[in-house]
Amino acid sequence: MNVHHPWWMNPVNTLLRPFDNSLGAAEGAFDAMLAEASASSGLPWPSDEPFLSDTRVLHDAWQAVPGVTPIGRIGLRGEVRRRLETRLRMLHLLDANPEVAAQPVERPVFITGLPRTGTTFGHGLLAQHVRARAPRLWEMLSPVPDTGRPGERTVGRRERLALARRLVRGMDAMGPGFQTIHPMHPLEPEECVFLLPQGMFFHVRAASPDYRAWVEGRDATPDYAYLKQQLQALQWKRPARRWVLKSPLHLLSLDALLNVFPDAVVVMTDRDPARAMASWASLTETSMRIHNSDVDPHWIGREWLGIWAAGAERARRVRREHGPERFLDLPYGELTSDPLGAAERVWSGLGEDFDPDTRARTLAYTRADRRRNPGGHRYDLEYYGLTAEEVHAAFGPDPTGAEAARAGGGGT
């Protein structure tokens, strides 16, 4: 297994524990973060309901999780604080420059599927197309350009890059082995969950049954509308290119995604769900050990098997309700055995030429190994309290709906 706990975290958590209230657990902590976002940006808060109410739900749910360590509280507080400042800057950008919201986000490509099925590699691979654009980590951590408002504290490219580098260094220090499971680099494409204000990606850090129930019971359309606004901010005053976006967690909200992006094409990855669940559980354990004093691997296995099995069923329903032109399939076996051919097939299916420059860039990407540990990612389904038979029974014979689409004459 790749998961292990750095020696220094326990003594640091012990030293910080008397300061728990100042790390976000005290009454009024959320309001204090609103004030901090305003002071840091130099911009006042306009009325912004229900976004702030929803963010408060997230904040309060995280703070109520038993066993969150002081280091965990610092990380969770920083995540909420960053998202609040981004939102404040976005509100002022749209008010000062309403033309930003009028820009089209044309035919975006969303890569999704069960986790650990090649979505990260597929994302980087398709991002090599010369007419495509994938958001880099540094862009998503601070996606809003300067608004031009009086009193605004501007943030340059160097400062934005430094923020991304600090995040990656922090992950390296607190989660040794994480870079083997999910390589991250400030200048490389990353999951657009960094731009979504709510979602089950927060459940990977600290488990809150109440927050899970709240997310699963709400309409995610406003979250994707806000994602679109941030893409518009990132592309403002830049040459138009086709967005290539990625997250397995889009699988849980395909209906909202296609509602906001009606001309999007969803590229669905596929792999043996038993291997996918074991690998995902390992990633989740790594993240939870950074934030929590006690982590139960069996709970991780059961919890996320339920989440992903229900999400896959929901995604199959959404796929049946939309035309086959909205979906393309990218099986893990093809992606790993012939990545260049897979990229060419997908881009052809997306209506784009696979020109020589794109071919050369894509080939170069396939030859780069971004893992920090040459031994690779090791995981064991049994360690998380699951068996392959249980997983296969939960997902059924067609987890992503690819076989059903082919039987119906759709998909590729």
N, C-alpha and C positions, 0 to 999 in steps of 0.2 A: 504494500500500500504506500501511496505517496504522502499520506497525511501524517504530520507530526507537529508537535507544539514547541516553539522556540523556548529555550530555557529561561529567558529573561522576562517573559510575559507575566508569570505568576508573581514575582517580587514587585514588578511595576504596578500590577493591579492592586496588590496589597497596599502599596504606598499611596495610590490614588483613591482608595476606597472611602476615606473620610471626606472626600470632596465630591461624592456622588451627586449631591444636590446641585452643585455648580456645573455639573456635566450634562444637565438636561432633565434631571428627575424632579426638580423643584417646581412648585406652583408658579405659573407665569413664565416658564421657560420658553414656550412657543412665542409669546408676545415679545420676549426679549430678543428672539431670533429675527422677528420682523423688524425690530428697531435696528439690529445689527446689519441686516441687509440694506436698509435705507441709508445708514451711516456709511457703509462700505461703498455703496454705489453713488452716493450723493444725490439720490432721487427719492422723492416722497411716495408713500403708498397711496394710490387711488383705491376706490372701492373695487374689490375683486372677489366677490362671492359667486359661485360656490367653491372656487379653486382653493381659497384659504381654508374653508371649512373642511374640504377633503384632505388637505395637507395636515391639518390639525388632527384628523382621525388617524393618519399614518403616524404622526409624531407621538400621540398619546398611546397608540397600540404598541409601538416599539418600547416606550418607556415603561409600560406595564408588564413587559415580559420578564418573568422571574429568571434570575441567573445571568442577566446581561452584565458583563464586566465593565469596570471603568474604561478600559481601552475600547470595548465595544460601544459604550455610550459616546465616547469621543467620535468614533467613526460614524455612528448613526446620526449624531447631532450634526456633524460636518456634512453629511449627505443631504439632510433636510435644509440646512443653512445654504448650501450651494444652490439647491433648486429654488429656494425662495428668491435669492438674488437674481438668478437667471429669469425668473418670472417677472420680477419688478422691472428689470431692464427691457424685457420683451414688451410689457405694457406700454412703456414710454417710447420704445421704438415704433410701435404700431400707431401710437397717437401722433408722433411727430412726422412719421412717414407712412401714411396709410396705403401708399402704393405697394408696400411690401406684401400686404395680405392679398393683393390682387394678382400676384404672380402665379402662373400655372405651375403645378408640380406634375409634369406629364409622364404617364406610363411608368411609374416607379416599379422596381423589381423588389419584391420582398422574399427573402430566403427563410424558410422555416421548416419545421418537422419536429419529430421527437428530439430531445436533447442528445448531444453526443453522437449525432448521425452524420457528421461532416458539414454542418452548417458554417462553422468558422472557416474551414479550408475552402468550401465552396464560395463563401463570401469574398475572401481574398482573391480567389481565382477569377470570379466574374468581374471584380473591381478593376481588373487589369485592362478592360476594354477602353480604347482611347476615347470613346464617346460616353463613358460611364463615370459616375462619381460615387464613392462610398464615403460616409463621414468618418473622419479620423477621431481617435480618442480625444486628442487635445481640443478639437473643434466642439465636440459634444459636451465637454466639461464647461465650456464657456462659449456658447453658440451665438450670442447676440452681439452684433457690431455696435460701435458707439452710436448713441442716439442723437447726439448734438444738443442735448438739453443743457441749459445753464446749470452749473454746479455739479454736473456729472463727473465722476471719477472714471476716466477712460482706462481701458485695459489693453495693452499692446500684445502683439503676437508672442513676444518673448515671455511675458508674464503668463500667458495662457499655456504655453509649452511647459513652463516651469511647474504649473499646477498639475499637469498630466504626469510629468516626471516624478513629482512627489507621490502621487497616488500609486504609480507602479512600484516605486522604491518601497513604499509602505506595505504593499501586498507581498513583495519579495521578503521583507523582514518579518512580517507577522504570519505569513502562510508559505513557508518553504515547501516547494513542490508544486505550488499553484501554477507557476509558469510552464511546468510540464503538462499540466492538465489543460490550461487555457492560456496560451501565450498572449501577452499584452505588450503593446509598444505605443508610445504617444503618437507616432507618425503613421500608424497602420490602421486600417479599418477596424471598427469595433461595433458591438451590438448597439442598436439604437434605443435599447431600454434606458440608456443614460438620458434620453430625451423625454421619456414617458413619465408623467407625474405619479402614476399609481400602477400597481400590478403585482403579480406573484413573485417578481424578482426580489422584492423586499423580504419575502418569506424565506428566501435562501439564507439571509443573514441572521434573523431572529424570528423564531416561530411564534406567531400569534394566531390562535384559532379564531378570535374575533375579527382580526384583520382579513384573514383568509375568507371567512364567511361574507364580510362586507364587500370585498373585491368580487367574489363570485356572484353576488347578488345585484351588482350595479351594471349599468350600461357604460362600456368603455369608450363610446364614441367621442365624448369630450377630450379624452386623453389623446386619441389619435388626431383630433382636430388641432390640439396643441402641438403634437409632433409635426404636423404639416406646417404650422406657423414657424417653427424653428428651422425646418428645412428651407422655407421661404427666406428666413433671415440669413441662413448660411449661403444661399445662392444669389442673394441680392447684389446687384451690380457686378455679377460674374457671368462668364459665358455659360449658356444653358447646356447642361449635360444630364444624362439619365441617371437618376438615383438608384443605387443598389444598396439595399438595407437588409438587415439580418437579425433575427433572434428566434430561437426555438419557442419562446414564450408568446410570440405572435399566434402560435397555433391555438392558444386559449381564447383568442379574441378576433378570429378571422372575420366574423360578421361586422364588427365595428371597423376593422381595417378597411374592408371593401366598401363600407358605407361612406367613409371619408375619402378613400382613393378608388373611385369606381372604375378607373382604367388601369389599375395596378394588375400586374401578373405575379402570381405566387409560385415560387419554385419550391417544391416539396422534396426534402431529402428522406431517405428511408434506410433502415438498418434493422438487424435483429433486435427487437425491443428488450430482450434479456440483457444483451451487452450494453445497450443504451442506458438502461436503468441502473446497472452497476456503475457505469462510468459517471452518470449524473449524481448518484448518491455520494460518490467519492468527492466530486467537486463541491457538493452541498456541505459535506462534512468539513471540508477544508475551510469554507467560508464561515460556517457556524462556530468552529473552534476559535476563530479570530474574535468573535463577538460574545461568546457564551462560556460560562464556567463549567457547564456540564452538557455533554452532547450524547444522545442515544442513537447509535447507528441503526438499530432496528426501527426506531421511530421514523428516522429519515426514510428508510426503505418503504415502510407502509404508507406514510403520509404522501410521499411523492408518487408512489404507484397509483394511489387513488386520484391524485390531481391530474397526472398525465393520461391515465386511462379515460377519465371523464373528458379531458380536453381533446383527446384524439377522436372520441365519439362525436363531440360537438363540431370538430373540424370536418369530419366526414359528412355531417349533415349540411354544413355550410357549402362544402364542395358540391354536393348533389344539387343544391339550390341555385348554383351559378353555372354559367356556361363553361364548357371545357376550355375555351380560349383564355380563361382566367387562371389556369393552372398548368404547370409543367412539372415533370418528375425528374429527380436527380438521385438515382439509387447510389448508396454508399459504395457498392462494389464497382460500379462504373467510375465513380468519382476518384477512387483510389487506384484503380488499375489503369485507367486511361484519362487522366485529368484534362489533358489538352483536347482530346476528342470530345470529352463531356462538355467542356466550355464552348467549343465550336457548335455542338449540337444545340445547347441551350440558347446561345445567342442567335443561332439561325431560327430557332423556334420563337424567339422574341422579336424577329423581324430585323435583325441587325447583321450587317456584313462582318465577317471575321477576317479583317484585313491583315496584311503582313506585320504592321506595327503591333497590333493587338496580339497576333500569334507569338511574336518574339517576346513581348512583355509577359504573356501568360506562361510561356515555356520557362522563362527565367524564374517566375514565381514558383512553379512546380519543383524547381531544383533547390530551393532555399528551405532548410529545416529550421524552424523557429523555436523548437523545443530547447529548453535550458538543460534538460536531463536526457542524454542520449539513450538511457535505459528505458525511456518511455513511461507511459502512465500505466500503473498496475492497480487492479481493483478486483473485488471478489463479491459476487452477488450474495452468497451465503452470509458473508460478514454483515450484510444489511438486513438479514432475516428473511430473505426471499429465495425462491427457487425459480428456475427457468420455466417450469410448468405453470407456476402461479402467474408469472408475468405474461406468458403467451396466452393463458386463459383470459387475463384481464383485457388484453388488447385485441384478441381475435386474430384471424388470419390476414387481415388487411388493415394495419394500423393507420395508414395515411389516406386510404381510399383510392390508391393508385390502381389496384386490380379492378375495382368497381368502375372506375373511370374508363379503363381500357375496354371493359366488357360492354360499356355503354357507348363506346365509340369516341370517347374523349380522352384527353391527356396525350402524353407522348412517352 
